[in-house]
Amino acid sequence: MNAGLRWRGADGLTVNVEATHQAASNSEYVSQTDAGAPNFGQVIGVRRGDAATLVNASLQYRFGRWVAGAHVRNLLDRDYLVSRPSGTVVTSGAPRGFGASLRFDL
């Protein structure tokens, strides 16, 4: 689910702020591996990635045919796990990141 705001000023400045929610998701189903167990081969658990709400922001400034921009992803530097494929191995989400751009429109 996403929600955002965009403001465009008359002077060429545009500001964007958005929040994106990612629900918890299954990364692996855990099966019974003991061949002697009555529920052998059945799913006995689930490893899940975290739910997370991330905030991103950007601004752009247009001057003539040039557009300069900057952005921040994961503005609040939220720590979250994307997946847990095993009990000890995890994949974490991207930390706060910054970027900039300069574009010339033909």
PAGUVEX-992943 format. One record per residue: x, y, z of N, C-alpha, C in turn; residue in one letter; residue number from 1. Coordinates in pm, 1 decimal. Example, Ala and Ser with C-alpha at 12.3 -4.5 7.8 and 13.67 -1.06 7.14 Angstrom:
BEGIN
<atom <1319.0,-569.0,780.0>,<1230.0,-450.0,780.0>,<1320.0,-330.0,780.0>,A,1>
<atom <1285.0,-225.0,708.0>,<1367.0,-106.0,714.0>,<1290.0,3.0,787.0>,S,2>
//
This chain:
BEGIN
<atom <84.8,-115.3,0.0>,<0.0,0.0,0.0>,<90.5,123.1,0.0>,M,1>
<atom <57.3,221.5,-81.0>,<136.0,344.7,-92.6>,<46.2,465.6,-69.2>,N,2>
<atom <105.2,570.0,-13.8>,<37.0,699.4,-2.3>,<143.4,806.6,-15.9>,A,3>
<atom <109.4,915.2,-83.2>,<209.5,1018.6,-102.7>,<149.3,1155.5,-123.2>,G,4>
<atom <237.6,1252.9,-111.9>,<201.4,1392.7,-135.5>,<300.6,1452.2,-233.0>,L,5>
<atom <250.3,1537.1,-322.1>,<336.4,1608.3,-416.7>,<296.1,1755.3,-414.1>,R,6>
<atom <396.5,1840.8,-402.9>,<373.7,1985.4,-406.4>,<458.4,2043.2,-518.8>,W,7>
<atom <393.3,2121.3,-604.0>,<464.2,2187.5,-714.3>,<452.0,2337.5,-695.9>,R,8>
<atom <564.8,2401.4,-681.9>,<567.5,2546.4,-668.2>,<574.7,2614.4,-803.9>,G,9>
<atom <535.4,2737.6,-808.4>,<537.5,2814.7,-932.7>,<680.3,2843.7,-978.2>,A,10>
<atom <776.7,2833.5,-887.3>,<915.1,2866.7,-920.0>,<994.6,2749.5,-977.4>,D,11>
<atom <929.2,2634.4,-1005.6>,<999.0,2519.9,-1063.7>,<1038.0,2413.4,-963.7>,G,12>
<atom <1006.0,2432.7,-835.9>,<1040.0,2335.5,-733.0>,<925.7,2235.6,-715.9>,L,13>
<atom <959.3,2106.3,-709.3>,<862.5,2000.0,-682.1>,<914.6,1917.9,-565.4>,T,14>
<atom <829.0,1892.7,-466.4>,<865.0,1813.3,-348.6>,<769.9,1694.6,-340.4>,V,15>
<atom <824.5,1574.7,-322.9>,<746.2,1451.2,-310.3>,<781.6,1382.1,-178.5>,N,16>
<atom <679.7,1332.8,-110.1>,<698.5,1248.9,8.2>,<600.6,1133.7,-5.4>,V,17>
<atom <649.1,1010.5,14.9>,<560.9,894.7,4.9>,<592.6,794.4,113.8>,E,18>
<atom <490.9,723.6,156.8>,<506.5,613.8,251.8>,<461.0,487.0,180.7>,A,19>
<atom <540.0,382.1,193.5>,<509.0,253.5,132.2>,<507.8,147.4,240.6>,T,20>
<atom <396.2,74.4,250.3>,<387.4,-32.8,349.7>,<403.0,-166.5,279.8>,H,21>
<atom <490.5,-248.6,337.5>,<512.0,-384.4,287.3>,<466.3,-479.4,397.6>,Q,22>
<atom <368.2,-560.7,369.0>,<318.1,-655.6,468.1>,<420.5,-766.0,490.8>,A,23>
<atom <412.3,-830.4,605.6>,<497.8,-946.4,632.8>,<469.4,-1052.5,527.4>,A,24>
<atom <571.9,-1122.4,485.6>,<552.6,-1222.9,381.2>,<627.1,-1351.2,416.9>,S,25>
<atom <573.1,-1461.7,369.7>,<636.7,-1591.0,394.6>,<763.2,-1602.7,312.8>,N,26>
<atom <873.4,-1643.8,377.2>,<995.2,-1666.3,301.8>,<1030.0,-1813.7,289.7>,S,27>
<atom <979.6,-1894.7,382.2>,<1005.3,-2038.1,371.3>,<906.6,-2112.4,459.4>,E,28>
<atom <857.7,-2222.8,406.7>,<776.1,-2313.1,486.6>,<868.6,-2419.2,544.5>,Y,29>
<atom <853.1,-2448.0,671.3>,<937.4,-2545.9,739.8>,<860.2,-2677.2,746.0>,V,30>
<atom <921.7,-2783.9,696.0>,<857.3,-2915.3,693.4>,<917.2,-3006.7,798.5>,S,31>
<atom <837.8,-3101.0,841.6>,<885.4,-3203.7,934.8>,<980.1,-3294.8,857.5>,Q,32>
<atom <1104.3,-3306.6,903.6>,<1203.4,-3387.5,832.3>,<1235.5,-3518.7,903.5>,T,33>
<atom <1176.6,-3540.0,1019.6>,<1198.2,-3665.5,1092.5>,<1109.0,-3772.8,1030.6>,D,34>
<atom <1172.0,-3869.6,962.1>,<1096.1,-3972.1,889.6>,<1009.0,-4055.9,982.0>,A,35>
<atom <1042.4,-4062.6,1109.2>,<963.2,-4142.1,1202.9>,<844.9,-4065.7,1261.0>,G,36>
<atom <836.3,-3937.4,1236.3>,<727.4,-3856.5,1292.9>,<598.1,-3881.2,1215.7>,A,37>
<atom <482.8,-3881.0,1285.4>,<356.4,-3903.9,1215.1>,<322.2,-3793.5,1114.7>,P,38>
<atom <379.0,-3675.8,1131.8>,<351.3,-3566.0,1039.3>,<469.2,-3540.8,945.2>,N,39>
<atom <546.4,-3644.4,915.5>,<662.4,-3632.7,827.0>,<621.3,-3569.8,693.3>,F,40>
<atom <698.9,-3467.2,648.6>,<675.0,-3401.5,520.5>,<570.6,-3291.9,525.6>,G,41>
<atom <501.3,-3278.7,637.5>,<399.6,-3174.2,649.3>,<462.5,-3043.2,695.5>,Q,42>
<atom <398.2,-2934.5,661.7>,<444.0,-2801.9,703.7>,<417.8,-2787.4,852.9>,V,43>
<atom <524.7,-2753.1,927.7>,<510.9,-2736.8,1073.1>,<543.7,-2594.1,1117.9>,I,44>
<atom <582.1,-2509.0,1025.1>,<613.7,-2371.3,1060.7>,<641.2,-2287.6,937.3>,G,45>
<atom <648.4,-2158.3,959.9>,<672.9,-2064.3,850.7>,<773.8,-1961.0,898.9>,V,46>
<atom <875.0,-1933.9,817.5>,<966.2,-1822.4,845.3>,<916.6,-1704.7,763.0>,R,47>
<atom <907.8,-1587.0,826.7>,<846.9,-1471.0,760.8>,<941.9,-1352.3,759.6>,R,48>
<atom <932.4,-1272.1,652.8>,<997.3,-1142.1,648.3>,<913.6,-1043.7,728.3>,G,49>
<atom <973.1,-933.4,769.9>,<903.6,-834.6,852.2>,<808.4,-748.3,770.9>,D,50>
<atom <706.4,-698.7,838.3>,<624.8,-591.3,782.0>,<702.6,-462.1,805.5>,A,51>
<atom <693.9,-369.4,712.7>,<767.9,-243.8,727.6>,<697.8,-132.6,651.0>,A,52>
<atom <702.5,-13.6,708.4>,<655.1,105.8,639.1>,<775.6,195.7,616.1>,T,53>
<atom <802.9,224.7,490.7>,<919.5,305.2,454.0>,<873.9,441.0,402.9>,L,54>
<atom <950.0,543.6,435.9>,<921.5,679.1,390.3>,<1032.8,721.7,295.1>,V,55>
<atom <993.7,771.4,178.5>,<1087.5,820.9,77.3>,<1054.5,966.2,47.8>,N,56>
<atom <1154.8,1042.7,12.2>,<1133.1,1184.4,-19.5>,<1223.2,1224.0,-136.1>,A,57>
<atom <1174.0,1320.1,-215.5>,<1256.0,1371.3,-325.0>,<1217.0,1515.5,-353.7>,S,58>
<atom <1309.6,1585.4,-416.4>,<1278.5,1719.3,-464.8>,<1346.9,1738.2,-598.2>,L,59>
<atom <1281.9,1818.7,-681.8>,<1335.9,1852.5,-813.0>,<1321.1,2002.0,-833.4>,Q,60>
<atom <1417.7,2056.4,-904.8>,<1411.1,2197.8,-938.3>,<1434.1,2211.8,-1088.0>,Y,61>
<atom <1338.2,2271.0,-1156.4>,<1348.0,2290.8,-1300.8>,<1392.9,2433.2,-1328.0>,R,62>
<atom <1498.3,2446.2,-1408.7>,<1542.9,2577.2,-1453.8>,<1570.0,2566.8,-1602.7>,F,63>
<atom <1479.6,2628.9,-1679.0>,<1486.6,2616.6,-1824.5>,<1460.1,2473.4,-1865.6>,G,64>
<atom <1550.6,2417.4,-1944.1>,<1536.6,2279.3,-1989.4>,<1612.4,2182.6,-1899.3>,R,65>
<atom <1672.5,2231.9,-1793.9>,<1746.2,2148.9,-1698.2>,<1658.2,2116.3,-1578.3>,W,66>
<atom <1675.5,1995.7,-1524.8>,<1606.5,1953.2,-1402.2>,<1710.7,1889.6,-1310.6>,V,67>
<atom <1726.3,1946.5,-1192.0>,<1816.3,1890.5,-1091.2>,<1729.9,1827.2,-983.2>,A,68>
<atom <1773.5,1713.6,-931.9>,<1693.8,1644.6,-831.0>,<1779.5,1576.9,-727.1>,G,69>
<atom <1715.7,1548.1,-614.3>,<1779.2,1472.3,-506.1>,<1671.7,1387.3,-440.1>,A,70>
<atom <1710.8,1270.8,-388.8>,<1614.2,1185.0,-320.9>,<1677.0,1113.7,-202.1>,H,71>
<atom <1591.2,1072.2,-111.4>,<1630.2,989.5,3.5>,<1533.6,872.3,8.1>,V,72>
<atom <1585.0,751.1,9.0>,<1503.9,630.6,23.4>,<1521.1,580.0,167.1>,R,73>
<atom <1414.2,528.9,225.2>,<1414.5,482.9,364.6>,<1461.2,597.5,455.1>,N,74>
<atom <1392.6,709.0,442.4>,<1427.8,833.7,511.9>,<1448.4,814.6,662.4>,L,75>
<atom <1367.4,731.0,725.7>,<1376.2,711.4,870.4>,<1474.3,601.0,908.6>,L,76>
<atom <1545.5,546.4,808.8>,<1646.5,441.3,827.8>,<1589.1,321.7,902.8>,D,77>
<atom <1474.1,274.3,858.3>,<1403.8,162.4,921.1>,<1478.4,32.5,895.7>,R,78>
<atom <1506.8,-43.5,1001.1>,<1567.0,-176.6,988.2>,<1455.6,-279.5,974.4>,D,79>
<atom <1465.8,-366.2,875.1>,<1364.9,-470.2,856.1>,<1425.7,-586.2,779.4>,Y,80>
<atom <1367.8,-703.3,797.7>,<1413.2,-822.7,728.3>,<1319.6,-852.9,613.0>,L,81>
<atom <1377.4,-873.3,495.4>,<1299.3,-903.6,376.5>,<1262.5,-1051.5,374.5>,V,82>
<atom <1358.5,-1136.2,411.7>,<1332.1,-1280.2,412.6>,<1420.4,-1349.6,515.4>,S,83>
<atom <1376.7,-1468.1,552.4>,<1450.7,-1554.3,644.7>,<1452.0,-1694.6,584.8>,R,84>
<atom <1537.0,-1719.5,485.6>,<1533.7,-1849.5,419.6>,<1578.8,-1965.2,507.7>,P,85>
<atom <1644.9,-1937.4,619.7>,<1682.0,-2043.2,714.0>,<1680.2,-1981.8,853.2>,S,86>
<atom <1706.7,-2061.7,952.9>,<1705.2,-2011.1,1089.1>,<1817.1,-1912.1,1117.8>,G,87>
<atom <1927.5,-1919.9,1043.0>,<2041.9,-1832.7,1071.3>,<2073.5,-1734.1,960.5>,T,88>
<atom <2021.0,-1755.7,841.1>,<2047.1,-1666.3,727.9>,<1927.1,-1573.6,709.6>,V,89>
<atom <1954.2,-1443.7,701.9>,<1846.8,-1346.0,679.9>,<1889.6,-1248.9,570.6>,V,90>
<atom <1791.8,-1187.9,505.7>,<1817.7,-1082.5,408.1>,<1754.1,-955.7,461.4>,T,91>
<atom <1837.0,-855.1,487.2>,<1782.8,-730.8,542.2>,<1747.1,-634.4,429.7>,S,92>
<atom <1654.7,-542.6,460.2>,<1614.0,-440.8,364.7>,<1722.4,-335.5,349.6>,G,93>
<atom <1713.0,-257.5,245.7>,<1813.4,-154.8,217.2>,<1811.9,-45.5,324.8>,A,94>
<atom <1928.8,-0.5,368.3>,<1934.8,110.2,463.4>,<1903.8,242.9,393.3>,P,95>
<atom <1905.7,350.0,467.9>,<1882.4,482.6,408.9>,<1981.1,503.4,294.1>,R,96>
<atom <1929.8,556.4,184.5>,<2014.2,582.5,68.2>,<1983.2,718.6,9.1>,G,97>
<atom <2085.3,779.6,-49.3>,<2072.9,913.2,-107.6>,<2108.9,907.9,-254.9>,F,98>
<atom <2052.9,997.6,-332.3>,<2088.0,1006.3,-473.1>,<2062.9,1145.1,-526.3>,G,99>
<atom <2122.7,1172.7,-641.1>,<2106.0,1303.2,-705.8>,<2104.3,1281.2,-856.0>,A,100>
<atom <2043.0,1375.0,-926.4>,<2036.7,1363.6,-1072.5>,<2038.6,1503.2,-1134.8>,S,101>
<atom <2081.1,1503.2,-1259.8>,<2078.0,1625.8,-1340.5>,<2033.9,1581.1,-1479.9>,L,102>
<atom <1927.5,1642.3,-1531.5>,<1869.7,1601.5,-1658.9>,<1850.8,1722.0,-1748.6>,R,103>
<atom <1870.8,1700.1,-1879.3>,<1843.2,1803.1,-1979.2>,<1732.0,1751.1,-2068.3>,F,104>
<atom <1619.1,1822.5,-2075.2>,<1505.7,1781.0,-2157.9>,<1517.8,1839.5,-2297.8>,D,105>
<atom <1511.2,1752.0,-2397.3>,<1519.2,1795.8,-2537.7>,<1386.4,1849.3,-2587.2>,L,106>
//
